[in-house]
Amino acid sequence: MRSFEAAARHLSFTRAADELCVTPGAVSQQVKSLEGALGIALFRRLPRSLVLTDAGEAYLPAIISAFDIISKATESAAPALRGRTLRLGIAPHIARTAVSTVRKLRQAATVKEAVKLRLTDDLAELLNGKLDAMLRVSGGSHPGLHIDRLVLAGVGGSETPVVLLTHPGLAGCSEHRRLLRRLKEMA
C-alpha cells in the first residue's frame, strides 16, 4: 500500500522508488500485487507516465488517511517525537536562489522554534544524524532517504526545483508535514 500511495502521489514508479529506497520494478510489482489482491486496476500505465484510474482515485484518500492515522498513533505512543525541533539543512545555493523562501523559513523558525536551520550541503550530516532533513537542488540519487520534490520561488520570479530529503522514520511526522505545507505555501 505504501508503494501505491507514493506512486499515486508522484504519478511515477521511479520517483516512488526513490522515496521508498527500492527499485522502480519493485514498486511496480508491489502495485501489481495489490491490484491483483483487490481485483481492480489502480493505474493506467502510459508509455512515460502513470494516471490513476477512477478506482485508484477513489481508493487513494482512504490509504492517505490510514497512513495519517498510523503516523498520529506513532507520535502519541512515542512522546519523544511530539513537538520535536526538526533540524533542517539548506544548501547554500538554495539560500542564494530562493532568498525569500529561506528568509520566511528563518522567520518561522525564530517564532515557532519547530525548525532549526543550518546552511550546509553536506549530505553526510543528514546521514550521520546531525540533521533530520535537508533541502538540496534536485538531482542525484539518495538511497535510504525519503524524498519530496518541490519547486521554490527563485530570484526574479524564476523557479528553483529542490528536493527535501528526510530520514524515513521522520517522514510523515507532524513537523515534517508542517514543513512541507509551509514550503508549498511559499512556492
N, C-alpha and C positions, 0 to 999 in steps of 0.2 A: 504494500500500500504506500510505503514511503517513496518507492520508485515512481508509482503512478502520480502521487502528489507533486513531486519535484518535476517530473516530465510535463505535467499539466501546467505548472507554474511557468516553466521555461519554454514550453512547446518545443522541446528538443531533448532527445535522449542523450546527446553529447553533453549539453550543459547540466542535465540532471546527473549524469555520471560524474562530472567534475565535482559537483556539490556533494555527492554521496561517496566519493572516493572509490568508485568501481568503474568498470569499462562500460561504454555505451551498449555493447552486446549484452552485458549482464542486466542493465536496466530494461532493455527491450525484452529479454527473456522473462524477467520478473513481471513486467506488464502483461506480456502474452499469457503467462501462467495465471495471473489474476483475471484476465479476460476469459480464459477457459473455465476457471472456477465459477465465475459469475454468469457465464453463458451469454455475454454481451461484448460488443466491440466498444472500447473506451476512446480509441483514437482512429482517425483516418490517417494512414501513412502516405504522405505525398513524397515525390522524389527528393526534396530538400527540406521538408518541414513536417510538422505534425499539426493536426487540427482535432480538437475534441469533438466527439460525436455528441448527439443530443443526450444519449445515455451517460457519456462521460461528464458532460456539463451538469447533469442532474446529480451525479454521484460525488463530484468534487467538493461541494460545500460541506457535506456530511463528513468527508475524510479530513478536510481542513479543521472543522470543528472538533473532531475526535483528537487530532494531534494537539490542538489548543488545550483541550481538557487534560490530556496527558501532561503537557507542559506545566499547566497550573497545578496539577496534583503533585508533580515533582517539586515545584517551588514550595508548596505547602509542607511537603514531607521533609524537605531539606532547607531549614531556616537559613543556612549559610548563603544560599543563593538569593534570598529575598533582600532587596534593597542594596545589593552589591554594587560597588562602583566598577563600571566597565572601563578597563584600561585600553584606550584606543590609540594606535599609532597611525599617523598620517604622513604619507610620503611627501617630502619637501616639494616635489614637482607639483603635486596637487595643491599644496599650500600657495604656490605661486600662480597656478592657472585657475583655481576655483576659490579665489580670495574671499568673496562674500560668504560662501558656504562655510569655509573654515572659520571666518570671523563669527558667524552666527553660532557655530558649534562651540567656540570658545566662550561666548556669552552664556549659552545654555549651560555649559559645564560649570561656569562660575556660579550661576544662580542655583542650579539644582544639585550639583555635586554627584550626579548619576554617571557622568563620564569624565574620566581623566585623560587629557590629550597629551600626546608626545609626538614631536616631529621626528620621524625615522622611516626609513625604507628597508630596514634590516629585518628580513624575514626570520632570521634566527631568534630574534627577540620574541616573536609570536610563537615559534615552535618550541622554545625552551620555557615558556610560561611567564615571561616578563610582561607580555601584553596579552589581552583577551581577544582583540580584533585589530585589523589593520585595513586602512584604505590605501589602495595602490592603483596605479594605472592599469587598465585592462590588459590582459595578455599573459602568456605563460601558463604553466601547469602548476597546480597547487594541491597535490595529492594529500589526503588526510585532513583537509580543511573544508569547512562549509563555505560556499561561495554565493554571494549575492551580487548580481551585476546591476549597476546604476549608471545614470548619466547626470552629472552635476553641471550647474550653470557656470560657465567659464568667463574669462575676461572678455569684455566687448561683445557679450551675447553669444559667444561660442559655447559649444558643449564639450564637456570633458568626460569620456567614458572611464569608469572606475570599477574596481571590484572591492567589496567588503569581505575580507577573509576573517573567519571566526572559527574558534575551536568547536568541533561538532557538539560537544557537551553543552556549550553555552548558546548555540544557535537555537532560537525559539524562546529563550528565557525572556522575561518581561523587559529587561534592559536592552537586549538585542532587538526585540520588536519595537521598542520606543525609539532606539537609534535609527532603525530602518525607516520608521514613519517620519522622523524628523528629517532625515536625508532626502526622502522622496518629496516632502513638503518644500524643501529648499531648492529642489531641481527646477 
